[in-house]
Amino acid sequence: MSAAAEPAAAADPAEVVIRRLRAEHAGEALTVQRAAFVDEARRYRTSEIPPLRETLAELRADIDDPAVIPLGAWLGSRLVGSVRGRVSADRMELARLAVAPDTRGRGIARQLVTALLAEVPARVRVVWLVAGGDSEANLAFYRRVGFRPVGERSDVAGVRLVVLEKPVEPGKPVDSTRVVAAG
Ligand SMILES: CC(C)(COP(=O)(O)OP(=O)(O)OC[C@H]1O[C@@H](n2cnc3c(N)ncnc32)[C@H](O)[C@@H]1OP(=O)(O)O)[C@@H](O)C(=O)NCCC(=O)NCCS
């Protein structure tokens, strides 16, 4: 993985580059998010899940929000994945992790999560997220990178969600030793 403020001029299209999403990326990010979350919508038999209901204006507002850390993954010039960290007081929500269907299984989500955890502000003590209760592969992935289930809730579509948390110890790197940057 390499992180950079701007993409290299002649980026290797095979190399994933993680960098901040900016307002001009909002359209592409919404396209990737919608393509990614169709799988979850089909799993739960509803298109009303929040990542699919989100509008371009809402996504753009998140990118512009100083309390949000929006990251994208690029393969060459193509945006293929994204994730957002939403900071509130001493907690950060990891939200909207999405990877384009044809680029899955090569570690892009892992790199996005690793990069986001490396950006956690010093005041944050807990990183949390919700995941679909029937999304076994997602839940297993989050467990492997140090998240533990702490409760359940339902989203607006009535989908059962598991709430997972990962504590952040002051002075220690937040990314677990199992989270490694894949090349
Ligand atoms: C979940 C998602 C982001 C994973 O993206 P990805 O780039 O393919 O994931 P990675 O290649 O980084 O794999 C991450 C881990 O999950 C595992 N994994 C990924 N997809 C899997 C699948 N379909 N079945 C089983 N395991 C899977 C990988 O083996 C890997 O495990 P490891 O890191 O211990 O080796 C992607 O499938 C997606 O966008 N899904 C739809 C949206 C979604 O569900 N987002 C999460 C909401 S909580």
Ligand as a Chemical Component Dictionary entry (heavy atoms), coordinates in Angstrom:
data_LIG
# 
_chem_comp.id                   LIG 
_chem_comp.type                 NON-POLYMER 
_chem_comp.pdbx_formal_charge   0 
_chem_comp.three_letter_code    LIG 
# 
loop_
_chem_comp_atom.comp_id 
_chem_comp_atom.atom_id 
_chem_comp_atom.alt_atom_id 
_chem_comp_atom.type_symbol 
_chem_comp_atom.charge 
_chem_comp_atom.model_Cartn_x 
_chem_comp_atom.model_Cartn_y 
_chem_comp_atom.model_Cartn_z 
_chem_comp_atom.pdbx_ordinal 
LIG C1  C1  C 0 -16.746 -6.290  2.190  1  
LIG C2  C2  C 0 -15.881 -5.727  1.075  2  
LIG C3  C3  C 0 -15.612 -4.233  1.347  3  
LIG C4  C4  C 0 -14.560 -6.494  1.067  4  
LIG O1  O1  O 0 -13.708 -5.890  0.069  5  
LIG P1  P1  P 0 -12.403 -6.673  -0.502 6  
LIG O2  O2  O 0 -11.485 -5.639  -1.055 7  
LIG O3  O3  O 0 -12.818 -7.770  -1.369 8  
LIG O4  O4  O 0 -11.826 -7.287  0.836  9  
LIG P2  P2  P 0 -10.318 -7.774  1.037  10 
LIG O5  O5  O 0 -9.819  -8.364  -0.242 11 
LIG O6  O6  O 0 -9.514  -6.681  1.656  12 
LIG O7  O7  O 0 -10.551 -8.906  2.055  13 
LIG C5  C5  C 0 -10.739 -8.609  3.422  14 
LIG C6  C6  C 0 -10.882 -9.896  4.165  15 
LIG O8  O8  O 0 -12.195 -10.393 3.988  16 
LIG C7  C7  C 0 -12.164 -11.699 3.390  17 
LIG N1  N1  N 0 -13.215 -11.698 2.399  18 
LIG C8  C8  C 0 -13.517 -10.720 1.550  19 
LIG N2  N2  N 0 -14.578 -11.058 0.819  20 
LIG C9  C9  C 0 -14.937 -12.304 1.243  21 
LIG C10 C10 C 0 -15.970 -13.202 0.877  22 
LIG N3  N3  N 0 -16.850 -12.912 -0.073 23 
LIG N4  N4  N 0 -16.043 -14.363 1.530  24 
LIG C11 C11 C 0 -15.165 -14.675 2.502  25 
LIG N5  N5  N 0 -14.174 -13.845 2.888  26 
LIG C12 C12 C 0 -14.069 -12.693 2.260  27 
LIG C13 C13 C 0 -10.795 -11.824 2.777  28 
LIG O9  O9  O 0 -10.361 -13.168 2.781  29 
LIG C14 C14 C 0 -9.954  -10.977 3.698  30 
LIG O10 O10 O 0 -9.579  -11.681 4.832  31 
LIG P3  P3  P 0 -8.095  -11.488 5.412  32 
LIG O11 O11 O 0 -7.827  -10.028 5.397  33 
LIG O12 O12 O 0 -8.115  -12.072 6.775  34 
LIG O13 O13 O 0 -7.239  -12.226 4.444  35 
LIG C15 C15 C 0 -16.546 -5.893  -0.316 36 
LIG O14 O14 O 0 -16.866 -7.243  -0.500 37 
LIG C16 C16 C 0 -17.788 -5.032  -0.478 38 
LIG O15 O15 O 0 -17.695 -3.879  -0.930 39 
LIG N6  N6  N 0 -18.956 -5.606  -0.101 40 
LIG C17 C17 C 0 -20.236 -4.904  -0.222 41 
LIG C18 C18 C 0 -20.326 -3.755  0.755  42 
LIG C19 C19 C 0 -20.160 -4.227  2.187  43 
LIG O16 O16 O 0 -20.682 -5.256  2.592  44 
LIG N7  N7  N 0 -19.399 -3.418  2.974  45 
LIG C20 C20 C 0 -19.167 -3.688  4.383  46 
LIG C21 C21 C 0 -20.290 -3.139  5.179  47 
LIG S1  S1  S 0 -20.117 -3.528  6.906  48 
# 
loop_
_chem_comp_bond.comp_id 
_chem_comp_bond.atom_id_1 
_chem_comp_bond.atom_id_2 
_chem_comp_bond.value_order 
_chem_comp_bond.pdbx_ordinal 
LIG C1  C2  SING 1  
LIG C2  C3  SING 2  
LIG C2  C4  SING 3  
LIG C2  C15 SING 4  
LIG C4  O1  SING 5  
LIG O1  P1  SING 6  
LIG P1  O2  DOUB 7  
LIG P1  O3  SING 8  
LIG P1  O4  SING 9  
LIG O4  P2  SING 10 
LIG P2  O5  DOUB 11 
LIG P2  O6  SING 12 
LIG P2  O7  SING 13 
LIG O7  C5  SING 14 
LIG C5  C6  SING 15 
LIG C6  O8  SING 16 
LIG C6  C14 SING 17 
LIG O8  C7  SING 18 
LIG C7  N1  SING 19 
LIG C7  C13 SING 20 
LIG N1  C8  SING 21 
LIG N1  C12 SING 22 
LIG C8  N2  DOUB 23 
LIG N2  C9  SING 24 
LIG C9  C10 SING 25 
LIG C9  C12 DOUB 26 
LIG C10 N3  SING 27 
LIG C10 N4  DOUB 28 
LIG N4  C11 SING 29 
LIG C11 N5  DOUB 30 
LIG N5  C12 SING 31 
LIG C13 O9  SING 32 
LIG C13 C14 SING 33 
LIG C14 O10 SING 34 
LIG O10 P3  SING 35 
LIG P3  O11 DOUB 36 
LIG P3  O12 SING 37 
LIG P3  O13 SING 38 
LIG C15 O14 SING 39 
LIG C15 C16 SING 40 
LIG C16 O15 DOUB 41 
LIG C16 N6  SING 42 
LIG N6  C17 SING 43 
LIG C17 C18 SING 44 
LIG C18 C19 SING 45 
LIG C19 O16 DOUB 46 
LIG C19 N7  SING 47 
LIG N7  C20 SING 48 
LIG C20 C21 SING 49 
LIG C21 S1  SING 50 
# 
